[in-house]
Amino acid sequence: MISIIGAGIAGLGIGLKLLKDGRKDVQIFESHQYPGGCAGYFYNQDISFDVGATTLSGSADFFWREHNIFFKKTHMPIGITIHQDQKKVYFFADRKKWIEELDLKFPGHDHHSFWNNLYYLSDKAWAINQQRSLNPPRNLFDLYSFINRDLLKCASLIKNLFTPLSSLIPQSYKSDQNLMNLLDEILMISAQVKSNDVNQLIGAMSLTYPHDVHYVQGGIGEIARKMSQEFIGRGGIIHYRNKIEKIIKDNHNFTLHTASKTFSSQKVINTAPLWNQSDFFPQDLVWKKQEKKFSFAWSAITAYAIIKTNRPVSELYHQIHISTPPAWIKSHSIFLSFSDPDDTLRSSSFKQTLTISTHTMASAIPPKSSPDYKKFKLEIEKYFKDLIQKFISNDISFEMLLVGTPSTWQKFTSRRNGLVGGIPHQFKNHIFNYPGQKTHIKNYYRLGDTTFPGQGIVGVLTGVKNFKF
């Protein structure tokens, strides 16, 4: 029996891969009542809301085709609308239009040369990703295989993994604070770091991501629904509301403990984040060492709303830049995702929804037990409403708005301290340093957004594609 912990995109993805490869004995344990994890969903007033991830890149198409996962998606002509004080910047899907937009909104710079450098690096990296199964080398044999199999294809990009993005950014950009803020806040969406702490390759892929944004009918949660249906239809088993609390390894098998049951398994693939691993193996100091090594990570503040407006919002994805954010926002922006008002899979009553998210740290939020916690959530609610009415439309009113904090994320995703978004792609976290899928425990593997190549649906599914026992 192969046991998978977590019915998020990684868990469902590896479950489908194993079944396709001919395995019949695959089961998934999920602590929640719905699949998806950080790309999951919940219902309020019979309307589906995305929990976290709200955008999809077309670069994941390789997986959907291979596993017959069908859902309706629309390539957005404007990936993100960026708001800077009085300036509105449209990140067009069309590259030529985007550079023209930069020339118009930020004149006096050689945008063409800089962005063409980014496109060259990004396009080459994605092409290699589609052709090869790359994993970070962990020992001499892995390194030998990597050199013989992958290095020639990757040789021209290796230097970019060890060169900071800041060395590629033109000096004229560095003299324009608004332009640097634009780069930094776009990087925070997917790389989770700013331009002074990321390598050129990850930086290029992250900065060009808005060219390839898709809206999924039914929301991102629709993907998890389709994946879970396909997994069960092929004979896989999902144990919902069964949180694995402890794992014990003997000579040949693992015993997985929930609050009331035990399950035996020969192999385990755990998609819980790195920071949760010592919860499963409390006496194993290796996991505590790994947690310490990668201790820096973000949590999130999110809000979910049903909005009312005389005219539906047609540009669905927005990033509002904030010059002086409150202490509980640890970036300088918030991200807004509006649903398509005609998306009847999400709302049969044609109501438009809104998901709001921003970076934070659990330490910046009053504990749930604090008497200030409810007051703090009201402060967040007012702050978000004021920003949206200022930058999007003062015509918007809110039929409902729910606020989620790191403790909310911990409750519903079981991620310690509500840490979401994976391991930030800091410069020091290069390919040879990033956590891999094999562990020091025989027949115990890891997948998900805290293993190479990292966060996001595409990153997680690339990890699934690369997986080998």
C-alpha positions as CSV (number, residue, x, y, z in Angstrom):
1,M,0.0,0.0,0.0
2,I,1.2,3.5,-0.9
3,S,-0.1,6.3,1.4
4,I,-0.2,9.9,0.4
5,I,-0.7,12.6,3.1
6,G,-2.7,15.6,1.8
7,A,-5.3,15.9,-1.0
8,G,-3.9,19.1,-2.4
9,I,-2.6,19.5,-5.9
10,A,0.6,17.6,-5.1
11,G,-1.2,14.7,-3.4
12,L,-3.9,14.3,-6.0
13,G,-1.3,14.7,-8.8
14,I,1.0,12.0,-7.5
15,G,-2.0,9.8,-6.8
16,L,-3.1,10.1,-10.4
17,K,0.5,9.5,-11.7
18,L,0.9,6.3,-9.6
19,L,-2.5,4.9,-10.8
20,K,-1.6,5.7,-14.4
21,D,1.7,3.9,-13.8
22,G,-0.2,0.8,-12.9
23,R,-0.3,0.9,-9.1
24,K,-3.6,-0.3,-7.6
25,D,-2.9,0.3,-3.9
26,V,-3.0,4.1,-3.5
27,Q,-4.8,6.0,-0.8
28,I,-4.8,9.6,0.3
29,F,-5.4,11.0,3.8
30,E,-6.9,14.5,4.0
31,S,-7.7,16.3,7.2
32,H,-10.2,18.6,5.6
33,Q,-13.7,17.8,4.1
34,Y,-12.7,19.0,0.6
35,P,-9.7,18.4,-1.6
36,G,-7.3,21.1,-2.8
37,G,-5.3,22.3,0.2
38,C,-4.0,25.8,-0.5
39,A,-5.6,25.5,-3.9
40,G,-8.9,24.3,-2.4
41,Y,-12.3,25.9,-1.9
42,F,-15.2,26.4,0.5
43,Y,-18.8,27.3,0.2
44,N,-20.7,30.2,1.6
45,Q,-24.3,31.0,0.6
46,D,-23.9,28.2,-2.0
47,I,-21.1,30.1,-3.6
48,S,-17.7,28.6,-4.2
49,F,-14.7,30.6,-2.9
50,D,-11.0,29.8,-3.7
51,V,-9.1,29.3,-0.4
52,G,-5.7,30.6,-1.6
53,A,-4.4,30.2,-5.2
54,T,-6.6,32.1,-7.6
55,T,-4.6,32.2,-10.9
56,L,-3.4,29.4,-13.2
57,S,-0.5,29.3,-15.7
58,G,-0.9,27.5,-19.0
59,S,2.4,25.8,-18.3
60,A,0.6,23.1,-16.4
61,D,-1.2,21.9,-19.5
62,F,1.3,19.0,-19.8
63,F,-0.3,17.4,-16.7
64,W,-4.0,18.0,-17.6
65,R,-3.5,16.4,-21.0
66,E,-1.7,13.3,-19.7
67,H,-4.3,12.6,-17.0
68,N,-7.5,13.6,-18.8
69,I,-8.3,16.5,-16.4
70,F,-10.8,18.7,-18.3
71,F,-12.0,22.1,-17.1
72,K,-12.8,25.4,-18.8
73,K,-10.2,28.1,-18.6
74,T,-9.8,31.5,-20.3
75,H,-6.4,33.2,-21.1
76,M,-6.6,36.7,-19.7
77,P,-5.7,39.5,-22.1
78,I,-4.6,41.5,-19.1
79,G,-2.8,39.3,-16.6
80,I,-2.8,41.8,-13.8
81,T,-3.9,45.4,-13.4
82,I,-1.4,47.2,-11.2
83,H,-2.3,50.2,-9.1
84,Q,0.4,52.7,-8.0
85,D,-1.1,55.8,-6.4
86,Q,-2.7,57.6,-9.3
87,K,-1.1,55.3,-11.9
88,K,-2.8,52.2,-13.4
89,V,-0.5,49.8,-15.2
90,Y,-1.9,47.0,-17.4
91,F,0.3,43.9,-17.6
92,F,-0.8,42.7,-21.0
93,A,-0.6,39.1,-22.0
94,D,0.8,40.3,-25.3
95,R,4.5,41.0,-24.9
96,K,4.6,43.8,-27.4
97,K,1.7,45.6,-25.7
98,W,3.3,45.2,-22.3
99,I,6.5,46.9,-23.4
100,E,4.4,49.6,-25.1
101,E,2.6,50.0,-21.8
102,L,5.9,50.3,-19.9
103,D,7.1,52.9,-22.4
104,L,3.9,54.9,-21.8
105,K,3.8,54.7,-18.0
106,F,7.5,54.7,-17.3
107,P,9.2,56.7,-20.2
108,G,12.9,57.1,-20.5
109,H,14.0,53.5,-20.0
110,D,15.2,50.8,-22.4
111,H,12.3,48.4,-21.5
112,H,12.7,46.4,-24.7
113,S,16.2,45.2,-24.0
114,F,15.6,44.3,-20.3
115,W,12.4,42.4,-20.9
116,N,13.7,40.6,-23.9
117,N,16.5,39.3,-21.7
118,L,13.9,38.1,-19.2
119,Y,11.9,36.4,-22.0
120,Y,15.0,34.6,-23.3
121,L,15.8,33.2,-19.9
122,S,12.1,32.3,-19.0
123,D,11.3,30.7,-22.4
124,K,14.5,28.6,-22.3
125,A,13.8,27.4,-18.7
126,W,10.2,26.4,-19.5
127,A,11.3,24.6,-22.6
128,I,13.9,22.5,-20.6
129,N,11.2,21.9,-17.9
130,Q,8.9,20.4,-20.5
131,Q,11.6,18.2,-22.0
132,R,13.5,16.9,-19.0
133,S,12.8,15.6,-15.5
134,L,15.1,17.7,-13.3
135,N,15.7,17.1,-9.7
136,P,18.4,18.6,-7.5
137,P,21.5,16.3,-7.1
138,R,21.7,14.9,-3.6
139,N,24.9,12.7,-3.9
140,L,27.8,11.9,-6.2
141,F,25.7,9.5,-8.3
142,D,22.9,12.1,-8.7
143,L,25.5,14.7,-9.6
144,Y,27.1,12.3,-12.2
145,S,23.6,11.6,-13.7
146,F,22.8,15.3,-13.8
147,I,26.0,16.2,-15.5
148,N,25.7,13.5,-18.2
149,R,21.9,13.9,-18.8
150,D,20.9,17.4,-18.0
151,L,23.9,19.7,-17.9
152,L,24.4,20.2,-21.6
153,K,20.8,21.3,-22.0
154,C,21.0,23.5,-18.9
155,A,24.6,24.7,-19.4
156,S,23.7,28.1,-20.7
157,L,21.3,28.7,-17.8
158,I,23.5,27.4,-14.9
159,K,25.2,30.7,-14.5
160,N,21.9,32.5,-14.2
161,L,21.0,30.3,-11.2
162,F,24.0,31.7,-9.4
163,T,23.8,35.3,-10.6
164,P,21.5,37.8,-8.8
165,L,18.7,39.4,-10.7
166,S,19.8,42.8,-9.5
167,S,22.9,42.6,-11.8
168,L,20.5,42.3,-14.8
169,I,18.3,45.2,-13.9
170,P,19.3,48.4,-15.7
171,Q,20.7,51.3,-13.7
172,S,17.9,53.6,-14.9
173,Y,15.4,51.2,-13.4
174,K,17.2,51.3,-10.1
175,S,16.8,55.1,-10.1
176,D,13.1,54.9,-10.6
177,Q,11.5,53.9,-7.3
178,N,8.0,53.2,-8.7
179,L,9.5,51.0,-11.4
180,M,11.5,49.0,-8.8
181,N,8.4,48.7,-6.6
182,L,6.6,47.3,-9.6
183,L,9.3,44.6,-10.2
184,D,9.5,43.8,-6.5
185,E,5.8,43.3,-5.9
186,I,5.3,41.2,-9.0
187,L,8.2,39.0,-7.7
188,M,6.5,38.7,-4.4
189,I,3.5,37.0,-6.0
190,S,5.4,33.8,-7.1
191,A,9.1,34.0,-6.1
192,Q,8.0,35.3,-2.6
193,V,11.1,37.6,-2.5
194,K,12.2,40.9,-4.0
195,S,14.7,41.7,-6.7
196,N,17.7,42.0,-4.3
197,D,17.4,38.4,-3.1
198,V,16.6,36.2,-6.2
199,N,18.6,34.7,-9.0
200,Q,18.2,35.7,-12.6
201,L,16.4,32.5,-13.7
202,I,13.8,32.4,-11.0
203,G,13.4,36.2,-11.3
204,A,12.8,36.0,-15.1
205,M,10.2,33.2,-14.7
206,S,8.4,35.1,-11.9
207,L,8.4,38.5,-13.6
208,T,7.0,37.1,-16.9
209,Y,4.4,35.0,-15.2
210,P,1.5,37.5,-15.7
211,H,1.8,37.0,-19.5
212,D,0.3,33.5,-18.9
213,V,-2.6,34.0,-16.5
214,H,-5.8,32.0,-16.9
215,Y,-9.2,32.2,-15.2
216,V,-10.7,28.8,-14.4
217,Q,-14.5,28.6,-14.6
218,G,-15.6,27.5,-11.1
219,G,-12.5,28.8,-9.6
220,I,-9.1,27.2,-8.9
221,G,-11.0,24.8,-6.6
222,E,-12.6,23.3,-9.7
223,I,-9.2,21.8,-10.6
224,A,-9.1,19.9,-7.3
225,R,-12.7,18.7,-7.7
226,K,-11.9,17.3,-11.2
227,M,-8.6,15.7,-10.0
228,S,-10.2,14.1,-7.0
229,Q,-13.1,12.7,-9.2
230,E,-10.6,11.3,-11.6
231,F,-8.5,9.8,-8.9
232,I,-11.5,8.0,-7.2
233,G,-12.9,7.0,-10.7
234,R,-9.6,5.1,-11.3
235,G,-9.9,3.2,-8.1
236,G,-8.0,5.5,-5.7
237,I,-9.2,6.0,-2.1
238,I,-9.4,9.4,-0.3
239,H,-9.9,9.3,3.5
240,Y,-11.4,12.8,4.2
241,R,-11.4,14.2,7.7
242,N,-8.6,11.8,8.6
243,K,-5.6,13.9,9.8
244,I,-2.4,11.9,10.2
245,E,-0.9,13.0,13.5
246,K,2.0,10.6,13.9
247,I,4.0,8.2,11.8
248,I,6.0,5.2,13.3
249,K,8.5,3.3,11.1
250,D,9.5,-0.2,11.8
251,N,11.8,-2.4,9.7
252,H,9.5,-2.8,6.8
253,N,6.3,-0.7,7.2
254,F,5.0,2.6,8.4
255,T,2.1,2.9,10.8
256,L,0.1,6.0,10.3
257,H,-1.9,7.3,13.3
258,T,-5.0,9.4,13.2
259,A,-6.9,10.5,16.4
260,S,-8.8,7.2,16.4
261,K,-7.4,4.8,13.8
262,T,-4.1,3.3,12.5
263,F,-3.2,2.4,8.9
264,S,-0.2,0.4,7.7
265,S,1.7,1.3,4.6
266,Q,4.9,0.2,2.8
267,K,5.6,3.6,1.3
268,V,4.6,7.1,2.3
269,I,4.5,10.3,0.2
270,N,3.9,13.3,2.5
271,T,2.8,16.6,0.8
272,A,2.6,18.5,4.1
273,P,5.2,21.3,4.2
274,L,8.7,20.9,5.6
275,W,7.8,22.8,8.8
276,N,5.2,20.1,9.7
277,Q,7.5,17.1,9.3
278,S,8.7,17.0,13.0
279,D,5.0,16.7,14.0
280,F,4.9,13.3,12.3
281,F,8.4,12.3,13.7
282,P,8.8,14.2,17.0
283,Q,12.0,12.4,17.9
284,D,13.7,12.9,14.6
285,L,16.2,15.7,14.9
286,V,16.9,15.8,11.1
287,W,13.5,17.4,10.5
288,K,14.1,20.0,13.2
289,K,17.4,20.9,11.6
290,Q,15.7,21.2,8.2
291,E,13.0,23.4,9.7
292,K,15.6,25.7,11.1
293,K,17.5,25.9,7.8
294,F,14.4,27.0,6.0
295,S,12.7,28.9,8.8
296,F,12.0,32.0,6.8
297,A,8.5,31.8,5.1
298,W,5.4,33.8,4.7
299,S,1.9,33.5,6.1
300,A,-1.1,35.2,4.7
301,I,-4.0,37.4,5.5
302,T,-6.9,36.7,3.2
303,A,-10.5,38.0,2.9
304,Y,-13.4,36.6,1.0
305,A,-16.3,38.8,-0.2
306,I,-19.5,38.9,-2.1
307,I,-19.6,42.3,-3.8
308,K,-22.4,44.5,-5.1
309,T,-21.8,47.0,-7.9
310,N,-23.8,48.7,-10.6
311,R,-21.2,47.5,-13.2
312,P,-19.3,44.2,-12.6
313,V,-15.6,44.4,-12.4
314,S,-14.3,43.2,-15.8
315,E,-10.5,43.2,-15.0
316,L,-10.3,40.2,-12.7
317,Y,-6.8,40.3,-11.2
318,H,-5.4,43.4,-9.5
319,Q,-2.4,44.3,-7.4
320,I,-2.6,47.4,-5.3
321,H,0.7,48.9,-4.2
322,I,0.9,50.5,-0.8
323,S,3.7,52.9,0.0
324,T,3.2,52.8,3.7
325,P,1.5,49.5,4.7
326,P,0.2,48.8,8.2
327,A,2.4,46.8,10.5
328,W,0.5,43.5,9.8
329,I,1.2,43.7,6.0
330,K,4.8,42.5,5.4
331,S,5.0,43.3,1.7
332,H,3.9,46.5,0.0
333,S,0.9,45.3,-1.9
334,I,-2.4,43.3,-1.7
335,F,-3.7,41.0,-4.5
336,L,-7.3,41.0,-5.6
337,S,-9.0,38.2,-7.5
338,F,-12.6,38.8,-8.8
339,S,-14.7,36.0,-10.2
340,D,-16.1,36.2,-13.6
341,P,-19.7,37.5,-13.0
342,D,-20.9,35.0,-15.7
343,D,-19.3,32.1,-13.9
344,T,-22.4,30.1,-12.9
345,L,-20.2,27.2,-11.7
346,R,-19.2,29.5,-8.8
347,S,-22.5,31.3,-8.3
348,S,-25.8,30.3,-9.9
349,S,-27.2,33.7,-8.9
350,F,-24.5,35.6,-11.0
351,K,-23.0,37.2,-7.9
352,Q,-19.4,38.4,-8.2
353,T,-16.9,37.3,-5.5
354,L,-13.6,38.7,-4.4
355,T,-10.6,37.1,-2.8
356,I,-8.0,39.4,-1.2
357,S,-4.6,38.3,0.0
358,T,-1.4,39.8,1.3
359,H,1.8,38.6,3.0
360,T,2.2,38.6,6.7
361,M,3.9,36.9,9.6
362,A,2.1,35.0,12.4
363,S,4.0,37.1,14.9
364,A,2.4,40.3,13.5
365,I,-1.2,39.0,14.4
366,P,-2.8,38.9,17.8
367,P,-3.4,35.3,18.9
368,K,-6.9,34.1,18.4
369,S,-7.3,33.8,22.2
370,S,-6.5,37.5,22.6
371,P,-9.4,40.0,23.4
372,D,-8.0,42.2,20.6
373,Y,-8.3,39.5,17.9
374,K,-11.9,40.3,16.8
375,K,-11.1,44.0,16.9
376,F,-8.0,43.4,14.7
377,K,-10.1,41.5,12.1
378,L,-12.5,44.4,11.9
379,E,-9.5,46.7,11.3
380,I,-8.4,44.5,8.4
381,E,-11.9,44.5,7.0
382,K,-12.1,48.2,7.0
383,Y,-8.6,48.7,5.6
384,F,-9.4,46.3,2.7
385,K,-12.8,47.9,2.0
386,D,-11.2,51.4,1.9
387,L,-8.4,50.4,-0.5
388,I,-10.8,48.7,-2.9
389,Q,-13.2,51.6,-3.0
390,K,-10.3,54.0,-3.6
391,F,-8.5,52.0,-6.3
392,I,-11.1,49.8,-7.9
393,S,-14.5,51.5,-7.6
394,N,-16.3,53.6,-4.9
395,D,-19.4,52.0,-6.3
396,I,-18.5,48.6,-4.7
397,S,-20.3,47.5,-1.6
398,F,-19.9,44.3,0.3
399,E,-22.7,41.8,0.9
400,M,-20.4,39.6,2.9
401,L,-16.7,39.7,3.9
402,L,-14.8,37.0,5.8
403,V,-11.3,37.6,7.1
404,G,-8.7,34.8,7.4
405,T,-5.5,35.1,9.5
406,P,-2.6,32.7,9.9
407,S,-4.5,30.9,12.6
408,T,-7.4,30.4,10.0
409,W,-4.9,28.9,7.6
410,Q,-3.5,26.6,10.2
411,K,-7.0,25.4,11.2
412,F,-8.1,24.6,7.6
413,T,-4.9,23.5,6.0
414,S,-3.0,22.1,9.0
415,R,0.1,24.1,8.0
416,R,2.1,25.1,11.1
417,N,1.7,28.9,11.8
418,G,-0.4,29.2,8.6
419,L,2.8,29.2,6.5
420,V,1.7,29.2,2.9
421,G,3.4,29.9,-0.5
422,G,6.2,27.4,-0.1
423,I,9.9,28.2,0.6
424,P,10.7,31.7,-0.7
425,H,13.1,31.6,-3.6
426,Q,15.9,33.4,-1.8
427,F,19.2,33.6,-3.6
428,K,20.7,31.1,-1.2
429,N,18.0,28.5,-1.9
430,H,19.5,27.4,-5.3
431,I,18.9,24.1,-7.0
432,F,21.6,22.3,-5.0
433,N,20.3,23.6,-1.7
434,Y,16.5,23.2,-2.2
435,P,14.8,20.3,-0.4
436,G,14.3,17.3,-2.6
437,Q,11.7,14.4,-2.7
438,K,13.9,11.7,-1.2
439,T,14.4,11.8,2.5
440,H,16.8,10.2,5.0
441,I,14.0,7.7,5.9
442,K,13.8,4.7,3.5
443,N,10.5,4.6,1.5
444,Y,9.4,8.0,2.9
445,Y,9.2,10.8,0.3
446,R,8.1,14.4,0.2
447,L,6.3,16.4,-2.4
448,G,4.5,19.8,-2.5
449,D,5.5,23.4,-2.4
450,T,8.4,23.0,0.0
451,T,10.2,20.6,-2.3
452,F,12.0,21.3,-5.6
453,P,11.0,23.2,-7.8
454,G,8.8,25.0,-5.3
455,Q,5.4,26.7,-5.0
456,G,2.5,27.3,-7.4
457,I,0.4,24.8,-9.3
458,V,3.0,24.5,-12.1
459,G,5.9,24.1,-9.7
460,V,4.1,21.4,-7.7
461,L,3.0,19.5,-10.7
462,T,6.5,19.7,-12.2
463,G,7.6,18.0,-9.0
464,V,5.0,15.3,-9.5
465,K,6.2,14.8,-13.1
466,N,9.8,14.4,-11.8
467,F,8.9,12.0,-9.0
468,K,10.6,8.6,-8.8
469,F,10.8,6.0,-6.0
